[in-house]
Amino acid sequence: MIEENKIPARQDIETLAREMRDLKDSLREISGKLGRMERHLRVFFPASFPKAKAEPRKRERLEDSPPTMTSEQILSVYNELVDLARTDRGVQVEERLSRLGLGDLTLLVRELGVPTGKNPTRSALGKSVMGRLKQSIMLSRHTARPSSTDTTHSREHQTSEIEQQSATTDLNDPDSKSSS
């Protein structure tokens, strides 16, 4: 009867390790002999060993897939991606990028100001977008990034603050009174 919880002795482990090394050495020797035999047969009987031609992979061409979105739509997609990335949903961001067509992905990269080169690959474009996402998150980590609806309000607010500051400066500046 075999004991199930019995720990093998150190001597047994060393014996097993030695047998494994011997087997590996034997397999290496056999593999080397087979390789030499195959090489000799290929030299003397080349017709018996036809070369397998690898089919080139069809790559998506940029000319074949024009963008289907406008610049505004693609930037709103980018804002959604930033929000997803900010909440640590990187898998969803990559999934969303993979669903974009090559034309839309290229448009997104161009809108973000990343140079694309002559023939960009899908993976290179995806890495570029992910890099911009990380930059955007790092740059806005300590400041709240305004949403697209808040930008109009914040611009109006900034303009009114500037007007108030200039009016206050005109009242307090003695040189401005003498010139009027």
C-alpha positions as a Markdown table, in Angstrom:
| # | Residue | x | y | z |
|---|---|---|---|---|
| 1 | Met | 0.0 | 0.0 | 0.0 |
| 2 | Ile | 1.3 | 3.5 | -0.9 |
| 3 | Glu | 1.3 | 6.2 | 1.7 |
| 4 | Glu | -0.2 | 9.4 | 0.2 |
| 5 | Asn | 1.4 | 12.0 | 2.4 |
| 6 | Lys | 4.8 | 10.6 | 2.6 |
| 7 | Ile | 7.6 | 13.0 | 1.6 |
| 8 | Pro | 10.2 | 11.4 | -0.6 |
| 9 | Ala | 13.7 | 11.1 | 0.9 |
| 10 | Arg | 16.4 | 13.4 | -0.3 |
| 11 | Gln | 18.2 | 10.4 | -1.9 |
| 12 | Asp | 15.1 | 9.6 | -4.0 |
| 13 | Ile | 14.9 | 13.2 | -5.2 |
| 14 | Glu | 18.6 | 13.3 | -6.2 |
| 15 | Thr | 18.1 | 10.0 | -8.0 |
| 16 | Leu | 15.1 | 11.4 | -9.9 |
| 17 | Ala | 17.0 | 14.6 | -10.8 |
| 18 | Arg | 20.0 | 12.6 | -12.1 |
| 19 | Glu | 17.7 | 10.4 | -14.2 |
| 20 | Met | 16.0 | 13.5 | -15.7 |
| 21 | Arg | 19.4 | 15.0 | -16.6 |
| 22 | Asp | 20.4 | 11.7 | -18.3 |
| 23 | Leu | 17.2 | 11.7 | -20.2 |
| 24 | Lys | 17.6 | 15.3 | -21.3 |
| 25 | Asp | 21.1 | 14.6 | -22.5 |
| 26 | Ser | 19.9 | 11.5 | -24.4 |
| 27 | Leu | 17.2 | 13.5 | -26.1 |
| 28 | Arg | 19.6 | 16.3 | -27.1 |
| 29 | Glu | 21.9 | 13.7 | -28.6 |
| 30 | Ile | 19.0 | 12.0 | -30.5 |
| 31 | Ser | 17.8 | 15.4 | -31.7 |
| 32 | Gly | 21.3 | 16.3 | -33.0 |
| 33 | Lys | 21.6 | 13.0 | -34.8 |
| 34 | Leu | 18.1 | 13.5 | -36.4 |
| 35 | Gly | 19.1 | 17.0 | -37.5 |
| 36 | Arg | 22.3 | 15.8 | -39.2 |
| 37 | Met | 20.5 | 13.0 | -40.9 |
| 38 | Glu | 17.8 | 15.4 | -42.2 |
| 39 | Arg | 20.4 | 17.8 | -43.4 |
| 40 | His | 22.3 | 15.1 | -45.4 |
| 41 | Leu | 19.0 | 13.8 | -46.9 |
| 42 | Arg | 18.0 | 17.4 | -47.9 |
| 43 | Val | 21.4 | 17.8 | -49.7 |
| 44 | Phe | 21.1 | 14.5 | -51.6 |
| 45 | Phe | 17.3 | 14.4 | -52.1 |
| 46 | Pro | 16.0 | 18.0 | -52.2 |
| 47 | Ala | 12.8 | 17.0 | -54.0 |
| 48 | Ser | 11.8 | 14.9 | -51.0 |
| 49 | Phe | 11.8 | 17.9 | -48.8 |
| 50 | Pro | 9.7 | 20.6 | -50.5 |
| 51 | Lys | 9.9 | 24.1 | -48.9 |
| 52 | Ala | 6.6 | 25.3 | -47.3 |
| 53 | Lys | 5.8 | 28.7 | -48.7 |
| 54 | Ala | 4.4 | 30.9 | -46.0 |
| 55 | Glu | 1.4 | 32.9 | -47.2 |
| 56 | Pro | 1.9 | 36.6 | -46.5 |
| 57 | Arg | -0.6 | 38.0 | -44.1 |
| 58 | Lys | -3.1 | 40.5 | -45.5 |
| 59 | Arg | -2.6 | 43.7 | -43.8 |
| 60 | Glu | -5.4 | 46.3 | -43.5 |
| 61 | Arg | -4.6 | 49.2 | -45.7 |
| 62 | Leu | -5.3 | 52.7 | -44.7 |
| 63 | Glu | -6.6 | 53.5 | -48.2 |
| 64 | Asp | -9.2 | 50.7 | -47.9 |
| 65 | Ser | -10.8 | 52.0 | -44.8 |
| 66 | Pro | -11.6 | 55.7 | -44.7 |
| 67 | Pro | -12.8 | 57.3 | -41.5 |
| 68 | Thr | -16.5 | 56.9 | -40.7 |
| 69 | Met | -16.6 | 59.6 | -38.0 |
| 70 | Thr | -16.2 | 63.3 | -37.9 |
| 71 | Ser | -13.5 | 65.1 | -35.9 |
| 72 | Glu | -16.0 | 66.1 | -33.2 |
| 73 | Gln | -17.3 | 62.5 | -32.9 |
| 74 | Ile | -13.8 | 61.0 | -32.7 |
| 75 | Leu | -12.8 | 63.5 | -30.0 |
| 76 | Ser | -16.0 | 62.6 | -28.0 |
| 77 | Val | -14.9 | 59.0 | -28.3 |
| 78 | Tyr | -11.5 | 60.1 | -26.9 |
| 79 | Asn | -13.1 | 61.8 | -24.0 |
| 80 | Glu | -15.0 | 58.6 | -23.2 |
| 81 | Leu | -11.8 | 56.7 | -23.4 |
| 82 | Val | -10.1 | 59.1 | -21.0 |
| 83 | Asp | -13.0 | 58.7 | -18.5 |
| 84 | Leu | -12.7 | 54.9 | -18.8 |
| 85 | Ala | -8.9 | 55.0 | -18.4 |
| 86 | Arg | -9.2 | 57.3 | -15.4 |
| 87 | Thr | -11.3 | 54.7 | -13.6 |
| 88 | Asp | -8.7 | 52.0 | -14.3 |
| 89 | Arg | -10.7 | 50.2 | -17.0 |
| 90 | Gly | -7.7 | 49.7 | -19.3 |
| 91 | Val | -9.1 | 46.4 | -20.7 |
| 92 | Gln | -12.3 | 48.2 | -21.8 |
| 93 | Val | -10.2 | 51.0 | -23.4 |
| 94 | Glu | -8.2 | 48.5 | -25.4 |
| 95 | Glu | -11.4 | 46.7 | -26.4 |
| 96 | Arg | -13.0 | 49.9 | -27.5 |
| 97 | Leu | -9.9 | 50.8 | -29.6 |
| 98 | Ser | -9.9 | 47.4 | -31.2 |
| 99 | Arg | -13.5 | 47.9 | -32.4 |
| 100 | Leu | -12.6 | 51.2 | -34.1 |
| 101 | Gly | -11.9 | 50.9 | -37.8 |
| 102 | Leu | -8.4 | 51.6 | -39.1 |
| 103 | Gly | -9.5 | 54.9 | -40.7 |
| 104 | Asp | -11.2 | 56.1 | -37.5 |
| 105 | Leu | -8.2 | 55.0 | -35.4 |
| 106 | Thr | -5.9 | 57.0 | -37.7 |
| 107 | Leu | -8.1 | 60.0 | -37.5 |
| 108 | Leu | -8.1 | 59.8 | -33.7 |
| 109 | Val | -4.3 | 59.6 | -33.7 |
| 110 | Arg | -4.1 | 62.6 | -36.1 |
| 111 | Glu | -6.5 | 64.6 | -33.9 |
| 112 | Leu | -4.3 | 63.9 | -30.9 |
| 113 | Gly | -1.3 | 65.3 | -32.8 |
| 114 | Val | 0.7 | 62.1 | -32.9 |
| 115 | Pro | 2.8 | 61.6 | -36.1 |
| 116 | Thr | 1.7 | 58.4 | -37.9 |
| 117 | Gly | 4.4 | 57.8 | -40.4 |
| 118 | Lys | 3.8 | 56.3 | -43.8 |
| 119 | Asn | 2.2 | 52.9 | -43.1 |
| 120 | Pro | 1.2 | 52.8 | -39.5 |
| 121 | Thr | 0.1 | 49.4 | -38.1 |
| 122 | Arg | -3.0 | 49.0 | -36.0 |
| 123 | Ser | -0.9 | 48.1 | -32.9 |
| 124 | Ala | 1.3 | 51.2 | -33.4 |
| 125 | Leu | -1.8 | 53.4 | -33.6 |
| 126 | Gly | -3.3 | 51.8 | -30.5 |
| 127 | Lys | -0.1 | 52.3 | -28.6 |
| 128 | Ser | 0.0 | 56.0 | -29.6 |
| 129 | Val | -3.6 | 56.5 | -28.4 |
| 130 | Met | -2.8 | 54.7 | -25.1 |
| 131 | Gly | 0.2 | 56.9 | -24.6 |
| 132 | Arg | -1.8 | 60.1 | -25.1 |
| 133 | Leu | -4.4 | 58.7 | -22.7 |
| 134 | Lys | -1.8 | 58.2 | -20.0 |
| 135 | Gln | -0.4 | 61.7 | -20.7 |
| 136 | Ser | -3.8 | 63.2 | -20.4 |
| 137 | Ile | -4.5 | 61.4 | -17.1 |
| 138 | Met | -1.1 | 62.4 | -15.7 |
| 139 | Leu | -1.5 | 66.0 | -16.7 |
| 140 | Ser | -5.0 | 66.3 | -15.3 |
| 141 | Arg | -4.4 | 64.2 | -12.1 |
| 142 | His | -4.6 | 67.2 | -9.8 |
| 143 | Thr | -7.1 | 69.3 | -11.8 |
| 144 | Ala | -10.5 | 68.4 | -12.8 |
| 145 | Arg | -10.7 | 68.1 | -16.6 |
| 146 | Pro | -13.8 | 70.0 | -17.8 |
| 147 | Ser | -16.3 | 68.1 | -19.8 |
| 148 | Ser | -17.3 | 69.3 | -23.2 |
| 149 | Thr | -20.4 | 71.0 | -21.8 |
| 150 | Asp | -18.4 | 72.9 | -19.1 |
| 151 | Thr | -15.9 | 74.4 | -21.5 |
| 152 | Thr | -18.3 | 77.1 | -22.8 |
| 153 | His | -19.3 | 78.1 | -19.3 |
| 154 | Ser | -15.7 | 78.2 | -18.1 |
| 155 | Arg | -14.6 | 80.4 | -21.1 |
| 156 | Glu | -17.4 | 82.9 | -20.3 |
| 157 | His | -16.4 | 82.9 | -16.7 |
| 158 | Gln | -12.8 | 83.5 | -17.5 |
| 159 | Thr | -13.7 | 86.4 | -19.9 |
| 160 | Ser | -15.8 | 88.1 | -17.3 |
| 161 | Glu | -13.0 | 87.7 | -14.7 |
| 162 | Ile | -10.5 | 89.3 | -17.1 |
| 163 | Glu | -12.9 | 92.2 | -17.8 |
| 164 | Gln | -13.5 | 92.8 | -14.0 |
| 165 | Gln | -9.7 | 92.8 | -13.4 |
| 166 | Ser | -9.0 | 95.3 | -16.1 |
| 167 | Ala | -11.8 | 97.6 | -14.8 |
| 168 | Thr | -10.4 | 97.4 | -11.3 |
| 169 | Thr | -6.9 | 98.1 | -12.6 |
| 170 | Asp | -8.1 | 101.2 | -14.5 |
| 171 | Leu | -9.7 | 102.6 | -11.4 |
| 172 | Asn | -6.7 | 102.0 | -9.2 |
| 173 | Asp | -4.0 | 103.2 | -11.7 |
| 174 | Pro | -3.3 | 106.9 | -11.4 |
| 175 | Asp | -1.7 | 107.1 | -14.8 |
| 176 | Ser | -4.9 | 105.9 | -16.5 |
| 177 | Lys | -6.8 | 108.9 | -15.0 |
| 178 | Ser | -4.4 | 111.5 | -16.4 |
| 179 | Ser | -4.6 | 110.0 | -19.9 |
| 180 | Ser | -8.4 | 110.2 | -20.0 |
